[in-house]
Amino acid sequence: MITRIGEIIETLHPVDRAALDTAERQALNAGRLIGELLLEKCAVSEIVLFKALAKQFSLEFITCFDQEISMELIRELPAQAFKQGRCLPLISENDLLRIVSADPLDLDTSLEIASVSNLPVQTVLTTPSELKAAVARLFEGDSVFKQSTGKILKEYERISQQGDDALSLDEIRERTESEPVVKLASLIFDEAIKCRASDIHIEPYEQSAAVRFRVDGMLRQHIEVTRYMYTPLTSRIKILADLDIAEKRIPQDGRIRYSAEGEAFDLRVSTLPTHYGEKTVIRILKHDKTLLSFSNIGMAPVQLEQLSELIEKPQGIVFVTGPTGSGKSSTLFSCLNRIRGKAINITTIENPIEYKLEGINQVQINEKAGVTFAAALRSILRQDPDVILIGEIRDPETAQIAVQSAQTGHLVFSTLHTNDAISAVTRLRDLGIPGFLISSSLIGILAQRLVRVLCPECKREQPMLAETQARWRAIFGKSQPLPRSFSASGCKNCRESGYKGRIGIFELVTVSEDMRSMIADNVTESGLRKYLKETGFVSLVQDGIHKIETGITSPEELLRVVQVEDSMQMRTN
């Protein structure tokens, strides 16, 4: 006869007998579990209750079992039972599989594990909170990704023993279609999307290959694959991108359409021959119109209003400047998205096309076919455009045509690689554009950078670190006091990084009549910068400091993305 749970609890913990009897009657009448009522009515702790259950069912009871979990069995057995928190496998001996569970009556799970492992199963009991915490530590974040990857790699090793060098093209193609390779490629894509990565890097080494994700502008290594898996994985991605798997001596570019959780993505694939093999980089572009919302750019209301006025003008040229990866394309397409509903003809010239918008004519550059920026721009001018977006101006011919277009009744948007907004004027002069043409066509310049956003879950107001303070004073001197600052220690929400997402810092120059005259008179860059300071111009650094003081980002981020030389220049000029 099974001993009543109340009697067992009495031997483990002092408890009122009358309260025990009342809880048992209520459980019987209400159809509830006796354990729930004992926790509520009798102040019995979870650990005492489950110790009693273990004794009642003659099971071993354990806590703090992280070191006993068998990672090998997690890779070998179906992960679903473990992810759902029903049980976890423990290190076992003597042809016996031990599992830890929080439910002594869950015979279905025991039978399922026994059937797939072909081993007798022994259940060990723990508390629900202990089991839940252990499952979270194993499967939250990228742990499940690494466990799944390990299982796939083992599966591949079992079916392929032949070295890659001895494989024919047909054999390589056959391997790329094998289940482990297909699963690994999909797993990498899905995990990168889940991590909000902008890029995937697959980098070959002598004996292995690293898979790294760029998240919020920073590269992080996620897994390492064997040399045997690297070749078919790379070939699989090349096949999906419609690239030549036999050609490994020259760079190639392609595109993959991919869907994950009901959302559509463009994966832009680039391969590059290196010493140990082809390096593959995949840019992830999401088809999400909310990303191109004008109000989501991250600009201050005053700047946003000024930019809104610029993009409503009938003619002129607007530049967005900054280094690669600073969000210039996103800002430009947010501007186009704002005005595309009007009765105007918008045409873009891009290399490559990143965002696809309805109602806009988008032209892809193809230099091999003679479709360069300059050639495409000349053709577009015969298409009766109102608004033209030029992906980048990097040669005198394109710059000349763009400026002339802005003077002949077109609104032109483009990008330049300069350190700040006013440097765009110097860059145009370097490209051979006379000052009077620049002054008559230029209406605005926006410079921007992307900084990481402090995690809202774990950020706290804290004084600036001593090292950061020293660097801050070295750059700004006494003219800029230390701002109120925040930092984040890292949590599950931000994957222990302290940051989640990115936001822009901006400086916007709207070309006034006085400035137009100065540009026409070829006033130096330092002279233009001095004029802007006198008019209350908000620089990149000042916008960044405002975002530090409001807890959006950290001082370390501002110093990381804005060059020290830029800061010194803004302070001294």
C-alpha positions as CSV (number, residue, x, y, z in Angstrom):
1,M,0.0,0.0,0.0
2,I,1.3,3.5,-0.9
3,T,2.0,5.7,2.0
4,R,-0.1,8.9,2.0
5,I,1.9,12.0,1.0
6,G,0.8,13.9,4.2
7,E,2.3,11.2,6.4
8,I,5.6,11.4,4.5
9,I,5.7,15.2,4.8
10,E,5.2,14.9,8.5
11,T,8.4,12.9,8.8
12,L,10.4,15.5,6.8
13,H,9.0,18.8,8.0
14,P,6.9,20.0,11.0
15,V,3.4,20.6,9.8
16,D,-0.1,21.0,11.4
17,R,-2.0,17.7,11.1
18,A,-5.4,19.4,10.9
19,A,-4.1,21.5,8.0
20,L,-2.9,18.4,6.2
21,D,-6.3,16.7,6.6
22,T,-8.1,19.9,5.3
23,A,-5.8,20.1,2.3
24,E,-6.4,16.4,1.5
25,R,-10.3,16.9,1.7
26,Q,-10.2,20.0,-0.5
27,A,-8.0,18.3,-3.1
28,L,-10.5,15.4,-3.3
29,N,-13.6,17.7,-3.5
30,A,-12.1,20.2,-5.9
31,G,-10.3,17.7,-8.1
32,R,-7.0,19.4,-7.6
33,L,-3.5,17.9,-7.0
34,I,-2.8,17.5,-3.3
35,G,0.7,18.9,-3.8
36,E,-0.7,22.3,-5.0
37,L,-2.9,22.6,-1.9
38,L,0.0,21.6,0.5
39,L,2.1,24.4,-1.0
40,E,-0.7,26.9,-0.6
41,K,-2.3,25.9,2.7
42,C,0.4,24.2,4.8
43,A,3.5,26.3,3.9
44,V,5.2,23.3,2.7
45,S,8.2,24.2,0.5
46,E,8.6,22.8,-3.0
47,I,11.7,20.9,-2.1
48,V,10.0,19.2,0.9
49,L,7.0,18.3,-1.3
50,F,9.1,16.7,-4.0
51,K,11.3,14.9,-1.6
52,A,8.1,13.4,-0.2
53,L,6.9,12.5,-3.7
54,A,10.2,10.8,-4.4
55,K,9.9,8.7,-1.2
56,Q,6.3,7.9,-2.0
57,F,7.2,6.5,-5.5
58,S,10.6,5.0,-4.4
59,L,12.5,7.4,-6.6
60,E,15.9,9.0,-6.1
61,F,15.7,12.8,-5.5
62,I,18.3,15.3,-6.6
63,T,19.0,19.0,-7.0
64,C,21.9,21.0,-8.5
65,F,22.4,18.3,-11.2
66,D,24.0,20.5,-14.0
67,Q,27.2,18.5,-13.9
68,E,25.3,15.2,-14.3
69,I,23.5,16.2,-17.5
70,S,24.7,14.2,-20.5
71,M,25.3,16.5,-23.4
72,E,26.1,13.6,-25.6
73,L,22.6,12.1,-25.0
74,I,21.0,15.5,-25.7
75,R,22.7,15.5,-29.1
76,E,21.7,11.9,-29.8
77,L,18.1,11.7,-28.6
78,P,15.1,13.8,-29.9
79,A,15.6,17.3,-28.5
80,Q,11.9,18.1,-28.4
81,A,11.2,16.2,-25.1
82,F,14.1,18.1,-23.5
83,K,13.2,21.5,-24.9
84,Q,9.6,21.2,-23.6
85,G,11.0,20.7,-20.1
86,R,9.6,17.3,-19.5
87,C,13.0,15.7,-18.6
88,L,16.7,15.8,-19.1
89,P,19.1,12.9,-19.6
90,L,21.8,12.2,-17.0
91,I,25.2,10.5,-17.4
92,S,24.4,6.8,-17.2
93,E,26.3,3.5,-16.7
94,N,25.7,-0.2,-17.1
95,D,23.3,0.1,-20.1
96,L,20.8,2.1,-18.1
97,L,19.5,5.5,-19.2
98,R,18.8,7.8,-16.2
99,I,16.5,10.8,-16.8
100,V,15.6,13.6,-14.4
101,S,11.9,14.7,-14.3
102,A,9.6,16.7,-12.1
103,D,6.6,14.4,-12.6
104,P,6.7,10.9,-11.1
105,L,3.6,9.9,-13.1
106,D,4.9,11.0,-16.6
107,L,5.2,7.4,-18.0
108,D,4.7,8.6,-21.6
109,T,8.1,10.4,-21.6
110,S,9.9,7.5,-20.1
111,L,8.4,5.1,-22.7
112,E,9.3,7.6,-25.5
113,I,12.9,7.9,-24.4
114,A,13.2,4.1,-23.9
115,S,11.9,3.4,-27.4
116,V,14.3,5.8,-29.2
117,S,17.3,4.8,-27.1
118,N,16.7,1.1,-26.9
119,L,17.7,1.2,-23.2
120,P,15.8,0.7,-20.0
121,V,15.0,4.1,-18.4
122,Q,15.3,5.0,-14.7
123,T,13.6,8.2,-13.6
124,V,15.1,10.5,-11.0
125,L,12.9,13.2,-9.4
126,T,13.7,16.9,-8.9
127,T,11.6,20.0,-8.4
128,P,9.8,21.8,-11.3
129,S,11.8,25.0,-10.6
130,E,15.1,23.1,-10.7
131,L,14.2,21.4,-14.0
132,K,12.9,24.6,-15.6
133,A,16.1,26.5,-14.7
134,A,18.3,23.7,-16.1
135,V,16.3,23.6,-19.4
136,A,16.6,27.4,-19.7
137,R,20.3,27.3,-19.2
138,L,20.7,24.6,-21.9
139,F,18.3,25.8,-24.5
140,E,17.9,29.6,-24.2
141,G,20.1,31.8,-26.3
142,D,22.4,30.0,-28.7
143,S,22.8,26.8,-26.7
144,V,20.1,25.0,-28.6
145,F,21.7,26.2,-31.8
146,K,25.0,24.7,-30.7
147,Q,23.4,21.4,-29.6
148,S,21.5,21.0,-32.8
149,T,24.7,21.8,-34.8
150,G,26.6,19.2,-32.9
151,K,24.0,16.6,-33.7
152,I,24.0,17.5,-37.4
153,L,27.8,17.3,-37.6
154,K,27.8,13.9,-36.0
155,E,25.1,12.7,-38.4
156,Y,27.2,14.0,-41.4
157,E,30.3,12.3,-40.1
158,R,28.5,8.9,-40.1
159,I,27.5,9.2,-43.7
160,S,30.7,10.7,-45.2
161,Q,34.1,9.2,-44.7
162,Q,35.7,10.2,-48.0
163,G,38.0,13.4,-48.1
164,D,36.8,16.4,-50.0
165,D,39.8,16.5,-52.3
166,A,38.9,13.1,-53.8
167,L,35.3,14.1,-54.6
168,S,34.1,14.7,-58.1
169,L,31.7,17.6,-59.0
170,D,28.7,15.3,-59.0
171,E,29.7,13.8,-55.6
172,I,30.0,17.3,-54.1
173,R,26.6,18.2,-55.5
174,E,25.2,15.0,-54.1
175,R,26.6,15.8,-50.6
176,T,25.2,19.3,-50.7
177,E,21.7,17.7,-51.0
178,S,22.2,15.3,-48.1
179,E,20.0,15.9,-45.1
180,P,22.6,17.0,-42.6
181,V,24.0,19.7,-45.0
182,V,20.6,21.0,-45.9
183,K,19.6,21.1,-42.2
184,L,22.8,22.9,-41.2
185,A,22.4,25.6,-43.8
186,S,18.8,26.2,-42.7
187,L,19.8,26.1,-39.1
188,I,22.5,28.8,-39.6
189,F,20.1,31.0,-41.6
190,D,17.3,30.6,-38.9
191,E,19.7,31.3,-36.0
192,A,21.1,34.4,-37.7
193,I,17.6,35.8,-38.2
194,K,16.7,35.0,-34.7
195,C,19.8,36.8,-33.4
196,R,18.9,39.9,-35.6
197,A,22.2,39.5,-37.4
198,S,22.9,41.7,-40.4
199,D,25.6,39.4,-41.8
200,I,26.8,35.8,-41.7
201,H,30.5,35.0,-42.1
202,I,31.7,31.5,-42.9
203,E,35.5,31.7,-42.7
204,P,37.8,28.7,-43.5
205,Y,40.9,27.8,-41.4
206,E,43.4,25.1,-41.9
207,Q,41.5,22.4,-40.1
208,S,38.0,23.9,-39.5
209,A,35.8,26.8,-40.4
210,A,34.1,29.4,-38.1
211,V,30.5,30.7,-38.5
212,R,30.2,34.2,-37.2
213,F,27.2,36.6,-37.0
214,R,27.4,40.4,-37.1
215,V,24.9,41.5,-34.5
216,D,24.4,45.2,-33.9
217,G,27.6,45.9,-35.8
218,M,29.8,43.5,-33.9
219,L,31.0,40.1,-35.1
220,R,30.5,37.2,-32.8
221,Q,31.6,33.6,-33.4
222,H,28.7,31.1,-32.9
223,I,29.9,27.7,-34.0
224,E,32.9,26.0,-35.6
225,V,32.4,23.3,-38.2
226,T,34.8,20.6,-39.3
227,R,36.7,20.9,-42.6
228,Y,34.7,18.0,-44.0
229,M,31.4,19.9,-43.4
230,Y,32.7,23.3,-44.5
231,T,33.0,22.3,-48.3
232,P,29.5,20.9,-48.8
233,L,28.0,23.7,-46.6
234,T,29.7,26.4,-48.8
235,S,28.6,24.5,-52.0
236,R,25.0,24.2,-50.6
237,I,24.9,28.0,-50.1
238,K,26.3,28.6,-53.6
239,I,23.7,26.3,-55.2
240,L,20.9,28.2,-53.4
241,A,22.4,31.5,-54.7
242,D,22.7,30.1,-58.2
243,L,26.5,30.4,-58.2
244,D,29.0,28.1,-59.9
245,I,30.2,25.5,-57.4
246,A,33.0,24.4,-59.7
247,E,34.5,27.9,-59.7
248,K,36.6,28.6,-56.6
249,R,39.3,30.9,-58.0
250,I,37.3,34.1,-58.5
251,P,34.8,36.0,-56.3
252,Q,31.1,35.4,-57.0
253,D,27.9,37.2,-56.0
254,G,24.4,35.9,-55.8
255,R,21.0,36.1,-54.0
256,I,18.8,33.7,-52.0
257,R,15.1,34.3,-51.3
258,Y,14.4,32.8,-47.8
259,S,11.4,32.6,-45.6
260,A,11.5,32.2,-41.8
261,E,8.5,32.3,-39.4
262,G,6.2,33.7,-42.2
263,E,8.6,36.6,-43.0
264,A,10.5,37.0,-46.3
265,F,14.2,37.8,-46.4
266,D,16.8,38.5,-49.2
267,L,20.1,36.8,-48.4
268,R,22.9,38.5,-50.5
269,V,25.7,36.0,-50.9
270,S,29.3,36.9,-51.7
271,T,32.2,34.4,-52.0
272,L,35.9,35.3,-51.9
273,P,38.9,32.9,-52.5
274,T,41.3,32.9,-49.5
275,H,44.4,30.8,-48.6
276,Y,42.3,28.0,-47.0
277,G,39.3,28.1,-49.3
278,E,36.4,30.3,-50.1
279,K,35.1,32.7,-47.5
280,T,31.4,33.3,-47.7
281,V,29.6,36.4,-46.4
282,I,25.8,36.6,-46.4
283,R,24.0,39.9,-46.0
284,I,20.5,39.5,-44.5
285,L,17.9,42.0,-45.8
286,K,14.4,41.9,-44.3
287,H,11.3,42.8,-46.4
288,D,9.8,44.9,-43.7
289,K,8.3,48.3,-44.6
290,T,8.2,49.3,-40.9
291,L,12.0,49.5,-41.1
292,L,11.6,52.3,-43.6
293,S,9.2,54.4,-41.6
294,F,10.4,58.0,-41.7
295,S,9.6,58.5,-38.0
296,N,11.7,55.4,-37.0
297,I,15.0,56.9,-38.3
298,G,15.9,58.0,-34.8
299,M,16.4,61.7,-35.4
300,A,15.5,64.5,-33.0
301,P,12.1,66.1,-33.8
302,V,13.8,69.3,-35.0
303,Q,16.2,67.5,-37.3
304,L,13.3,65.3,-38.6
305,E,11.2,68.4,-39.4
306,Q,14.2,70.0,-41.2
307,L,14.8,66.8,-43.2
308,S,11.1,66.5,-44.0
309,E,11.2,70.0,-45.5
310,L,14.2,69.1,-47.6
311,I,12.7,66.0,-49.2
312,E,9.6,67.9,-50.1
313,K,11.5,70.4,-52.3
314,P,11.0,70.2,-56.1
315,Q,14.7,70.2,-56.9
316,G,18.2,70.2,-55.5
317,I,20.6,67.5,-54.2
318,V,20.6,65.9,-50.7
319,F,23.6,63.9,-49.6
320,V,23.8,61.3,-46.8
321,T,27.3,60.7,-45.7
322,G,29.1,58.2,-43.5
323,P,31.2,55.0,-43.6
324,T,30.0,51.7,-44.9
325,G,27.4,50.2,-42.6
326,S,26.3,53.4,-41.0
327,G,22.7,53.1,-42.3
328,K,22.8,55.5,-45.2
329,S,20.7,53.3,-47.5
330,S,18.0,52.8,-44.8
331,T,17.8,56.6,-44.3
332,L,17.5,57.3,-48.0
333,F,14.8,54.7,-48.6
334,S,12.9,56.1,-45.6
335,C,12.9,59.4,-47.4
336,L,11.7,57.8,-50.6
337,N,9.1,55.8,-48.7
338,R,7.8,59.1,-47.3
339,I,7.2,60.7,-50.7
340,R,6.5,57.8,-53.0
341,G,2.7,58.1,-52.7
342,K,2.7,61.4,-54.5
343,A,2.1,61.8,-58.2
344,I,5.8,61.8,-59.0
345,N,8.2,59.5,-61.0
346,I,10.9,58.1,-58.7
347,T,13.9,56.2,-60.2
348,T,16.9,54.7,-58.3
349,I,20.3,53.5,-59.5
350,E,21.7,51.0,-57.0
351,N,24.5,48.4,-56.7
352,P,23.0,46.2,-55.5
353,I,19.3,46.8,-54.9
354,E,18.7,46.4,-51.2
355,Y,15.2,47.5,-50.5
356,K,12.4,46.8,-53.0
357,L,9.6,49.4,-52.9
358,E,6.4,49.4,-55.0
359,G,5.9,52.5,-57.1
360,I,9.6,53.1,-57.5
361,N,11.7,52.2,-60.6
362,Q,14.9,50.5,-59.4
363,V,17.9,50.0,-61.7
364,Q,20.6,47.5,-60.9
365,I,24.2,48.5,-61.9
366,N,25.9,45.9,-64.2
367,E,29.3,47.2,-65.1
368,K,30.1,44.2,-67.2
369,A,27.2,45.0,-69.4
370,G,28.1,48.7,-69.5
371,V,25.4,49.8,-67.0
372,T,27.5,52.1,-64.8
373,F,26.2,54.8,-62.5
374,A,27.0,57.5,-65.1
375,A,25.5,55.6,-68.1
376,A,22.3,54.7,-66.1
377,L,21.9,58.2,-64.9
378,R,22.1,59.6,-68.5
379,S,19.4,57.1,-69.5
380,I,17.2,57.9,-66.5
381,L,17.2,61.6,-67.4
382,R,15.3,60.7,-70.6
383,Q,12.7,58.9,-68.6
384,D,11.0,62.0,-67.2
385,P,12.0,61.5,-63.6
386,D,11.0,63.8,-60.7
387,V,13.2,62.2,-58.0
388,I,16.4,60.3,-58.6
389,L,18.4,58.3,-56.1
390,I,22.0,57.5,-57.0
391,G,23.4,54.7,-54.8
392,E,26.9,56.4,-54.5
393,I,28.8,59.1,-56.2
394,R,32.5,58.1,-56.6
395,D,33.6,59.5,-59.9
396,P,33.7,63.0,-61.5
397,E,31.3,62.0,-64.4
398,T,28.6,60.8,-62.1
399,A,29.0,63.8,-59.8
400,Q,28.8,66.2,-62.8
401,I,25.6,64.6,-64.1
402,A,24.0,64.5,-60.6
403,V,24.7,68.2,-60.0
404,Q,23.4,69.2,-63.4
405,S,20.2,67.1,-62.8
406,A,19.6,68.9,-59.5
407,Q,19.8,72.2,-61.4
408,T,17.4,71.2,-64.1
409,G,14.3,70.5,-62.0
410,H,15.1,67.2,-60.3
411,L,15.3,66.2,-56.7
412,V,18.5,64.1,-56.3
413,F,19.5,61.9,-53.4
414,S,22.9,60.2,-53.1
415,T,25.6,59.1,-50.7
416,L,29.2,60.1,-50.1
417,H,31.9,58.5,-47.9
418,T,33.0,61.4,-45.7
419,N,33.7,61.8,-42.0
420,D,31.1,64.5,-41.4
421,A,28.5,66.5,-43.2
422,I,30.5,69.6,-44.2
423,S,33.3,67.4,-45.7
424,A,30.8,66.6,-48.5
425,V,31.5,70.0,-50.0
426,T,35.3,69.3,-50.0
427,R,34.6,65.9,-51.6
428,L,32.6,67.5,-54.4
429,R,35.4,70.0,-55.0
430,D,37.9,67.1,-55.2
431,L,35.6,65.5,-57.9
432,G,36.0,68.6,-60.0
433,I,32.7,70.3,-59.3
434,P,33.1,74.1,-59.2
435,G,31.9,76.0,-56.1
436,F,29.2,77.9,-58.0
437,L,27.6,74.7,-59.2
438,I,27.8,73.1,-55.7
439,S,26.2,76.2,-54.1
440,S,23.4,76.4,-56.7
441,S,22.4,72.7,-56.4
442,L,23.1,71.5,-52.9
443,I,20.2,71.9,-50.4
444,G,21.2,69.6,-47.5
445,I,23.7,67.1,-46.1
446,L,23.0,64.5,-43.5
447,A,25.9,62.7,-41.8
448,Q,25.2,59.7,-39.6
449,R,26.6,56.8,-37.6
450,L,25.0,53.8,-35.9
451,V,25.5,53.2,-32.2
452,R,24.3,50.3,-30.2
453,V,21.3,50.8,-27.9
454,L,21.7,49.9,-24.2
455,C,19.5,46.9,-23.2
456,P,16.3,48.4,-21.5
457,E,16.1,45.3,-19.2
458,C,19.6,45.6,-17.5
459,K,20.8,49.2,-18.1
460,R,21.5,51.3,-15.0
461,E,22.7,54.8,-14.4
462,Q,26.4,54.5,-13.5
463,P,29.4,56.9,-13.5
464,M,31.6,56.6,-16.5
465,L,34.5,54.1,-16.1
466,A,37.8,55.7,-15.2
467,E,39.4,54.6,-18.4
468,T,36.6,56.1,-20.4
469,Q,36.8,59.3,-18.4
470,A,40.5,59.7,-19.2
471,R,39.8,59.2,-22.9
472,W,36.9,61.6,-22.8
473,R,38.9,64.4,-21.2
474,A,41.8,63.7,-23.6
475,I,39.4,64.3,-26.5
476,F,37.2,67.1,-25.3
477,G,39.3,68.8,-22.6
478,K,37.5,70.9,-20.1
479,S,35.1,72.3,-22.6
480,Q,32.8,69.3,-22.4
481,P,31.9,68.1,-18.9
482,L,31.3,64.4,-18.2
483,P,27.8,63.6,-19.2
484,R,25.3,61.6,-17.1
485,S,25.9,58.1,-18.3
486,F,24.4,54.6,-18.2
487,S,25.7,51.1,-18.6
488,A,24.3,47.6,-18.9
489,S,25.7,44.5,-17.3
490,G,24.1,42.0,-19.7
491,C,21.1,39.7,-19.4
492,K,19.0,37.1,-21.2
493,N,17.2,39.8,-23.1
494,C,20.4,41.1,-24.8
495,R,22.3,37.7,-24.8
496,E,24.6,39.1,-22.1
497,S,26.0,41.8,-24.4
498,G,24.4,44.8,-22.7
499,Y,23.1,46.1,-26.0
500,K,20.0,45.4,-28.1
501,G,19.5,47.0,-31.4
502,R,21.1,50.2,-33.0
503,I,20.1,53.8,-33.5
504,G,21.5,56.6,-35.5
505,I,23.3,59.7,-34.4
506,F,23.0,62.5,-36.9
507,E,24.2,66.0,-37.9
508,L,22.1,67.8,-40.5
509,V,23.3,70.8,-42.6
510,T,20.6,72.7,-44.4
511,V,22.2,75.1,-46.9
512,S,21.2,78.7,-46.1
513,E,21.7,81.7,-48.4
514,D,24.8,82.8,-46.4
515,M,26.3,79.3,-46.6
516,R,25.5,79.2,-50.3
517,S,27.5,82.3,-50.9
518,M,30.4,81.0,-48.8
519,I,30.5,77.8,-50.9
520,A,30.3,79.8,-54.2
521,D,33.3,81.8,-52.9
522,N,35.2,78.6,-52.1
523,V,35.5,79.3,-48.4
524,T,37.6,76.6,-46.7
525,E,36.1,73.7,-44.8
526,S,37.3,75.1,-41.5
527,G,35.6,78.4,-42.4
528,L,32.3,76.6,-43.2
529,R,32.6,74.7,-39.9
530,K,33.1,77.8,-37.9
531,Y,30.0,79.4,-39.5
532,L,27.9,76.3,-38.6
533,K,29.1,76.5,-34.9
534,E,28.0,80.1,-34.8
535,T,24.5,79.2,-36.0
536,G,23.9,76.6,-33.3
537,F,24.6,73.6,-35.5
538,V,24.1,70.2,-33.7
539,S,27.1,67.9,-34.5
540,L,27.3,64.1,-34.5
541,V,29.1,64.3,-31.2
542,Q,26.5,66.6,-29.6
543,D,23.7,64.4,-30.8
544,G,25.6,61.3,-29.4
545,I,26.1,63.1,-26.0
546,H,22.3,63.8,-25.9
547,K,21.6,60.1,-26.5
548,I,24.2,59.2,-23.7
549,E,22.5,61.5,-21.2
550,T,19.0,60.1,-22.0
551,G,20.2,56.5,-21.5
552,I,19.9,55.4,-25.1
553,T,23.6,54.5,-25.6
554,S,26.9,54.6,-23.7
555,P,30.0,56.8,-23.8
556,E,32.0,53.8,-25.0
557,E,29.8,53.5,-28.0
558,L,30.1,57.1,-29.0
559,L,33.9,57.0,-28.8
560,R,33.9,53.7,-30.8
561,V,31.9,54.9,-33.8
562,V,33.0,58.6,-34.0
563,Q,36.6,59.0,-34.9
564,V,38.7,60.9,-32.3
565,E,40.0,63.2,-35.0
566,D,36.4,64.2,-35.8
567,S,35.7,65.1,-32.2
568,M,38.9,67.1,-31.9
569,Q,38.2,68.9,-35.1
570,M,34.7,69.9,-33.9
571,R,36.2,71.1,-30.6
572,T,39.0,73.2,-32.0
573,N,37.5,74.7,-35.1
